[in-house]
């Protein structure tokens, strides 16, 4: 985000706040393929995590990262992504 222009960040934030219908979570739950959701370990449980698991989504708590998992812990991101794609 440090490299993005102000206008692009604003446009992105506006669209993220607006959301989608159906929500990204609903779309994820409806997929009929193996799914994995990566989240930062230190953030605590993801709201609605139980529902994801009930629908067959593998939720992985990745250590040593914040919101930008692929930048904060690229090794764990690559490992868990490879594991998910192997399913």
ZIGIQUI-V813804 format. One record per residue. N is the residue number from 1. RES is the residue in one letter. D_FIRST is the distance of its C-alpha to the first C-alpha in Angstrom with 2 decimals. Layout:
N/RES/D_FIRST, N/RES/D_FIRST
This chain:
1/X/0.00, 2/X/3.80, 3/X/5.28, 4/X/5.15, 5/X/8.26, 6/X/9.38, 7/X/11.70, 8/X/9.59, 9/X/7.52, 10/X/11.09, 11/X/12.72, 12/X/10.73, 13/X/11.47, 14/X/15.01, 15/X/15.67, 16/X/14.51, 17/X/16.75, 18/X/19.49, 19/X/19.62, 20/X/21.99, 21/X/25.71, 22/X/26.49, 23/X/23.60, 24/X/21.57, 25/X/23.60, 26/X/26.82, 27/X/25.95, 28/X/25.28, 29/X/28.60, 30/X/30.45, 31/X/29.65, 32/X/32.72, 33/X/31.06, 34/X/30.05, 35/X/26.76, 36/X/24.61, 37/X/21.95, 38/X/19.89, 39/X/19.00, 40/X/18.36, 41/X/21.87, 42/X/21.42, 43/X/20.28, 44/X/23.87, 45/X/25.25, 46/X/23.25, 47/X/24.88, 48/X/27.23, 49/X/27.02, 50/X/30.81, 51/X/30.80, 52/X/28.45, 53/X/30.79, 54/X/33.82, 55/X/32.59, 56/X/32.24, 57/X/28.51, 58/X/27.99, 59/X/25.55, 60/X/24.32, 61/X/23.13, 62/X/21.03, 63/X/21.55, 64/X/19.38, 65/X/16.00, 66/X/13.85, 67/X/11.89, 68/X/10.18, 69/X/13.72, 70/X/13.40, 71/X/11.40, 72/X/13.41, 73/X/16.72, 74/X/16.86, 75/X/20.66, 76/X/21.12, 77/X/18.71, 78/X/20.75, 79/X/23.98, 80/X/23.50, 81/X/22.25, 82/X/25.33, 83/X/27.50, 84/X/26.38, 85/X/27.01, 86/X/30.38, 87/X/31.60
